[in-house]
Amino acid sequence: MLYDTHYRHNEALSPEALTTLPAALHALNAGVDDCRRAGKAIDRDAAILLLIRNLAAVAERNAPSCRRLPS
């Protein structure tokens, strides 16, 4: 059975549609599922690493700014 790891690689290389946390997380989870089903090593798959980097960037952009409270 074929799994669409090629699609995941293209999605990871062009993450314009993955600008929200739910979209980025969904893409990462789908990529991990595809890798598992295809028998690929998740920790060495280029698409997974790029999707993780994208998820981190989206999370950082959406994080509220932290202010120090007076002590």
N, CA, C and O atoms as CSV, one atom per row, in Angstrom:
chain,resi,resn,atom,element,x,y,z
A,1,MET,N,N,0.841,-1.167,0.000
A,1,MET,CA,C,0.000,0.000,0.000
A,1,MET,C,C,0.894,1.241,0.000
A,1,MET,O,O,1.874,1.306,0.742
A,2,LEU,N,N,0.554,2.215,-0.828
A,2,LEU,CA,C,1.328,3.449,-0.912
A,2,LEU,C,C,0.734,4.515,0.012
A,2,LEU,O,O,-0.482,4.635,0.161
A,3,TYR,N,N,1.614,5.261,0.608
A,3,TYR,CA,C,1.195,6.379,1.433
A,3,TYR,C,C,1.788,7.632,0.839
A,3,TYR,O,O,2.859,7.588,0.233
A,4,ASP,N,N,1.116,8.731,1.003
A,4,ASP,CA,C,1.477,9.941,0.290
A,4,ASP,C,C,2.545,10.743,1.012
A,4,ASP,O,O,2.315,11.885,1.408
A,5,THR,N,N,3.707,10.143,1.179
A,5,THR,CA,C,4.807,10.864,1.815
A,5,THR,C,C,5.327,11.963,0.898
A,5,THR,O,O,5.837,12.974,1.380
A,6,HIS,N,N,5.208,11.784,-0.413
A,6,HIS,CA,C,5.622,12.823,-1.363
A,6,HIS,C,C,4.790,14.098,-1.152
A,6,HIS,O,O,5.326,15.206,-1.167
A,7,TYR,N,N,3.486,13.928,-0.957
A,7,TYR,CA,C,2.613,15.074,-0.684
A,7,TYR,C,C,3.065,15.791,0.586
A,7,TYR,O,O,3.090,17.021,0.623
A,8,ARG,N,N,3.417,15.048,1.611
A,8,ARG,CA,C,3.868,15.646,2.866
A,8,ARG,C,C,5.152,16.430,2.666
A,8,ARG,O,O,5.328,17.495,3.258
A,9,HIS,N,N,6.050,15.913,1.838
A,9,HIS,CA,C,7.293,16.643,1.569
A,9,HIS,C,C,6.989,17.962,0.858
A,9,HIS,O,O,7.568,18.995,1.196
A,10,ASN,N,N,6.092,17.934,-0.118
A,10,ASN,CA,C,5.715,19.170,-0.806
A,10,ASN,C,C,5.034,20.149,0.136
A,10,ASN,O,O,5.276,21.354,0.066
A,11,GLU,N,N,4.197,19.646,1.003
A,11,GLU,CA,C,3.506,20.477,1.981
A,11,GLU,C,C,4.514,21.124,2.944
A,11,GLU,O,O,4.367,22.287,3.320
A,12,ALA,N,N,5.517,20.370,3.326
A,12,ALA,CA,C,6.539,20.879,4.249
A,12,ALA,C,C,7.418,21.925,3.580
A,12,ALA,O,O,7.853,22.874,4.231
A,13,LEU,N,N,7.682,21.765,2.298
A,13,LEU,CA,C,8.521,22.718,1.583
A,13,LEU,C,C,7.789,24.007,1.247
A,13,LEU,O,O,8.422,25.033,0.999
A,14,SER,N,N,6.474,23.965,1.236
A,14,SER,CA,C,5.675,25.140,0.901
A,14,SER,C,C,4.554,25.294,1.922
A,14,SER,O,O,3.396,25.018,1.612
A,15,PRO,N,N,4.885,25.734,3.142
A,15,PRO,CA,C,3.908,25.722,4.239
A,15,PRO,C,C,2.990,26.954,4.321
A,15,PRO,O,O,2.514,27.292,5.405
A,16,GLU,N,N,2.737,27.629,3.181
A,16,GLU,CA,C,1.904,28.836,3.226
A,16,GLU,C,C,0.516,28.582,3.810
A,16,GLU,O,O,-0.064,29.474,4.429
A,17,ALA,N,N,-0.017,27.394,3.623
A,17,ALA,CA,C,-1.356,27.082,4.134
A,17,ALA,C,C,-1.328,26.664,5.600
A,17,ALA,O,O,-2.380,26.500,6.218
A,18,LEU,N,N,-0.139,26.491,6.157
A,18,LEU,CA,C,-0.012,26.008,7.533
A,18,LEU,C,C,0.318,27.162,8.470
A,18,LEU,O,O,1.346,27.143,9.149
A,19,THR,N,N,-0.548,28.158,8.506
A,19,THR,CA,C,-0.258,29.361,9.291
A,19,THR,C,C,-0.957,29.385,10.639
A,19,THR,O,O,-0.731,30.296,11.436
A,20,THR,N,N,-1.801,28.400,10.906
A,20,THR,CA,C,-2.463,28.342,12.209
A,20,THR,C,C,-1.962,27.109,12.955
A,20,THR,O,O,-1.505,26.142,12.347
A,21,LEU,N,N,-2.055,27.159,14.265
A,21,LEU,CA,C,-1.623,26.009,15.065
A,21,LEU,C,C,-2.371,24.726,14.698
A,21,LEU,O,O,-1.732,23.687,14.532
A,22,PRO,N,N,-3.710,24.760,14.564
A,22,PRO,CA,C,-4.399,23.513,14.206
A,22,PRO,C,C,-3.956,22.957,12.846
A,22,PRO,O,O,-3.789,21.745,12.702
A,23,ALA,N,N,-3.767,23.821,11.860
A,23,ALA,CA,C,-3.355,23.352,10.531
A,23,ALA,C,C,-1.948,22.773,10.571
A,23,ALA,O,O,-1.696,21.718,9.989
A,24,ALA,N,N,-1.030,23.452,11.250
A,24,ALA,CA,C,0.353,22.972,11.335
A,24,ALA,C,C,0.433,21.665,12.114
A,24,ALA,O,O,1.171,20.758,11.728
A,25,LEU,N,N,-0.313,21.561,13.196
A,25,LEU,CA,C,-0.309,20.332,13.996
A,25,LEU,C,C,-0.939,19.175,13.225
A,25,LEU,O,O,-0.449,18.047,13.285
A,26,HIS,N,N,-2.013,19.449,12.510
A,26,HIS,CA,C,-2.659,18.412,11.701
A,26,HIS,C,C,-1.695,17.887,10.630
A,26,HIS,O,O,-1.599,16.678,10.422
A,27,ALA,N,N,-0.990,18.783,9.961
A,27,ALA,CA,C,-0.031,18.370,8.932
A,27,ALA,C,C,1.078,17.508,9.531
A,27,ALA,O,O,1.475,16.502,8.942
A,28,LEU,N,N,1.571,17.900,10.692
A,28,LEU,CA,C,2.618,17.121,11.353
A,28,LEU,C,C,2.102,15.737,11.740
A,28,LEU,O,O,2.777,14.738,11.491
A,29,ASN,N,N,0.932,15.665,12.337
A,29,ASN,CA,C,0.364,14.370,12.731
A,29,ASN,C,C,0.112,13.478,11.520
A,29,ASN,O,O,0.377,12.277,11.570
A,30,ALA,N,N,-0.395,14.052,10.439
A,30,ALA,CA,C,-0.633,13.278,9.222
A,30,ALA,C,C,0.686,12.783,8.642
A,30,ALA,O,O,0.767,11.654,8.160
A,31,GLY,N,N,1.711,13.615,8.687
A,31,GLY,CA,C,3.024,13.209,8.201
A,31,GLY,C,C,3.604,12.065,9.015
A,31,GLY,O,O,4.177,11.129,8.456
A,32,VAL,N,N,3.459,12.133,10.318
A,32,VAL,CA,C,3.945,11.056,11.185
A,32,VAL,C,C,3.191,9.759,10.873
A,32,VAL,O,O,3.801,8.693,10.791
A,33,ASP,N,N,1.888,9.845,10.702
A,33,ASP,CA,C,1.103,8.661,10.352
A,33,ASP,C,C,1.564,8.067,9.017
A,33,ASP,O,O,1.718,6.852,8.893
A,34,ASP,N,N,1.782,8.930,8.025
A,34,ASP,CA,C,2.249,8.454,6.719
A,34,ASP,C,C,3.599,7.759,6.844
A,34,ASP,O,O,3.809,6.701,6.251
A,35,CYS,N,N,4.512,8.343,7.608
A,35,CYS,CA,C,5.831,7.738,7.777
A,35,CYS,C,C,5.721,6.367,8.443
A,35,CYS,O,O,6.360,5.408,8.010
A,36,ARG,N,N,4.927,6.281,9.473
A,36,ARG,CA,C,4.760,4.999,10.172
A,36,ARG,C,C,4.210,3.933,9.228
A,36,ARG,O,O,4.706,2.807,9.191
A,37,ARG,N,N,3.189,4.295,8.473
A,37,ARG,CA,C,2.572,3.327,7.565
A,37,ARG,C,C,3.512,2.928,6.436
A,37,ARG,O,O,3.467,1.796,5.955
A,38,ALA,N,N,4.366,3.859,6.014
A,38,ALA,CA,C,5.308,3.573,4.931
A,38,ALA,C,C,6.580,2.905,5.447
A,38,ALA,O,O,7.430,2.495,4.656
A,39,GLY,N,N,6.716,2.793,6.766
A,39,GLY,CA,C,7.888,2.153,7.343
A,39,GLY,C,C,9.127,3.036,7.331
A,39,GLY,O,O,10.249,2.531,7.376
A,40,LYS,N,N,8.932,4.354,7.271
A,40,LYS,CA,C,10.062,5.288,7.271
A,40,LYS,C,C,10.388,5.716,8.696
A,40,LYS,O,O,9.519,5.739,9.567
A,41,ALA,N,N,11.644,6.051,8.915
A,41,ALA,CA,C,12.071,6.537,10.234
A,41,ALA,C,C,11.578,7.971,10.417
A,41,ALA,O,O,11.959,8.864,9.660
A,42,ILE,N,N,10.746,8.184,11.407
A,42,ILE,CA,C,10.148,9.497,11.636
A,42,ILE,C,C,11.206,10.528,12.006
A,42,ILE,O,O,11.147,11.670,11.551
A,43,ASP,N,N,12.167,10.135,12.826
A,43,ASP,CA,C,13.155,11.095,13.314
A,43,ASP,C,C,14.183,11.497,12.263
A,43,ASP,O,O,14.994,12.391,12.507
A,44,ARG,N,N,14.164,10.854,11.100
A,44,ARG,CA,C,15.105,11.212,10.037
A,44,ARG,C,C,14.411,11.638,8.758
A,44,ARG,O,O,15.073,11.841,7.741
A,45,ASP,N,N,13.106,11.776,8.784
A,45,ASP,CA,C,12.361,12.174,7.600
A,45,ASP,C,C,12.406,13.689,7.449
A,45,ASP,O,O,12.036,14.419,8.368
A,46,ALA,N,N,12.855,14.160,6.296
A,46,ALA,CA,C,13.023,15.594,6.071
A,46,ALA,C,C,11.705,16.357,6.198
A,46,ALA,O,O,11.682,17.458,6.748
A,47,ALA,N,N,10.618,15.791,5.701
A,47,ALA,CA,C,9.329,16.480,5.778
A,47,ALA,C,C,8.898,16.662,7.226
A,47,ALA,O,O,8.396,17.723,7.597
A,48,ILE,N,N,9.088,15.643,8.040
A,48,ILE,CA,C,8.703,15.727,9.453
A,48,ILE,C,C,9.506,16.824,10.144
A,48,ILE,O,O,8.959,17.618,10.909
A,49,LEU,N,N,10.808,16.860,9.867
A,49,LEU,CA,C,11.643,17.888,10.492
A,49,LEU,C,C,11.224,19.290,10.061
A,49,LEU,O,O,11.209,20.208,10.880
A,50,LEU,N,N,10.886,19.464,8.793
A,50,LEU,CA,C,10.420,20.776,8.321
A,50,LEU,C,C,9.059,21.127,8.909
A,50,LEU,O,O,8.810,22.282,9.254
A,51,LEU,N,N,8.180,20.137,9.025
A,51,LEU,CA,C,6.862,20.398,9.617
A,51,LEU,C,C,6.987,20.762,11.099
A,51,LEU,O,O,6.225,21.589,11.600
A,52,ILE,N,N,7.936,20.154,11.794
A,52,ILE,CA,C,8.181,20.506,13.196
A,52,ILE,C,C,8.680,21.941,13.284
A,52,ILE,O,O,8.228,22.710,14.133
A,53,ARG,N,N,9.609,22.301,12.408
A,53,ARG,CA,C,10.140,23.665,12.389
A,53,ARG,C,C,9.023,24.674,12.102
A,53,ARG,O,O,8.967,25.737,12.719
A,54,ASN,N,N,8.135,24.333,11.160
A,54,ASN,CA,C,7.022,25.218,10.847
A,54,ASN,C,C,6.072,25.351,12.034
A,54,ASN,O,O,5.612,26.450,12.342
A,55,LEU,N,N,5.780,24.236,12.698
A,55,LEU,CA,C,4.898,24.274,13.871
A,55,LEU,C,C,5.497,25.166,14.952
A,55,LEU,O,O,4.778,25.939,15.585
A,56,ALA,N,N,6.796,25.067,15.167
A,56,ALA,CA,C,7.461,25.910,16.168
A,56,ALA,C,C,7.371,27.381,15.792
A,56,ALA,O,O,7.147,28.229,16.655
A,57,ALA,N,N,7.541,27.688,14.517
A,57,ALA,CA,C,7.458,29.082,14.064
A,57,ALA,C,C,6.050,29.633,14.244
A,57,ALA,O,O,5.879,30.775,14.672
A,58,VAL,N,N,5.049,28.835,13.923
A,58,VAL,CA,C,3.656,29.266,14.091
A,58,VAL,C,C,3.353,29.476,15.573
A,58,VAL,O,O,2.716,30.461,15.947
A,59,ALA,N,N,3.805,28.562,16.403
A,59,ALA,CA,C,3.567,28.685,17.845
A,59,ALA,C,C,4.244,29.931,18.400
A,59,ALA,O,O,3.677,30.626,19.243
A,60,GLU,N,N,5.441,30.212,17.934
A,60,GLU,CA,C,6.159,31.400,18.415
A,60,GLU,C,C,5.449,32.678,17.986
A,60,GLU,O,O,5.356,33.626,18.766
A,61,ARG,N,N,4.950,32.712,16.756
A,61,ARG,CA,C,4.222,33.900,16.281
A,61,ARG,C,C,2.937,34.116,17.059
A,61,ARG,O,O,2.540,35.256,17.303
A,62,ASN,N,N,2.284,33.029,17.451
A,62,ASN,CA,C,0.990,33.129,18.125
A,62,ASN,C,C,1.093,33.228,19.642
A,62,ASN,O,O,0.084,33.428,20.318
A,63,ALA,N,N,2.284,33.093,20.176
A,63,ALA,CA,C,2.454,33.142,21.634
A,63,ALA,C,C,2.230,34.568,22.133
A,63,ALA,O,O,2.708,35.525,21.524
A,64,PRO,N,N,1.513,34.705,23.224
A,64,PRO,CA,C,1.339,36.049,23.786
A,64,PRO,C,C,2.673,36.562,24.312
A,64,PRO,O,O,3.507,35.793,24.792
A,65,SER,N,N,2.856,37.852,24.214
A,65,SER,CA,C,4.109,38.403,24.731
A,65,SER,C,C,4.085,38.303,26.257
A,65,SER,O,O,3.056,38.536,26.890
A,66,CYS,N,N,5.188,37.966,26.809
A,66,CYS,CA,C,5.307,37.807,28.252
A,66,CYS,C,C,5.861,39.079,28.859
A,66,CYS,O,O,6.884,39.601,28.414
A,67,ARG,N,N,5.197,39.556,29.848
A,67,ARG,CA,C,5.693,40.717,30.572
A,67,ARG,C,C,6.102,40.279,31.948
A,67,ARG,O,O,5.479,39.417,32.567
A,68,ARG,N,N,7.147,40.885,32.404
A,68,ARG,CA,C,7.579,40.580,33.771
A,68,ARG,C,C,6.700,41.341,34.739
A,68,ARG,O,O,6.450,42.536,34.577
A,69,LEU,N,N,6.248,40.647,35.722
A,69,LEU,CA,C,5.459,41.287,36.757
A,69,LEU,C,C,6.407,41.933,37.764
A,69,LEU,O,O,7.480,41.398,38.042
A,70,PRO,N,N,6.011,43.086,38.311
A,70,PRO,CA,C,6.857,43.713,39.304
A,70,PRO,C,C,7.001,42.825,40.532
A,70,PRO,O,O,6.044,42.179,40.961
A,71,SER,N,N,8.203,42.801,41.092
A,71,SER,CA,C,8.406,41.953,42.271
A,71,SER,C,C,8.202,42.698,43.547
A,71,SER,O,O,8.336,42.122,44.626
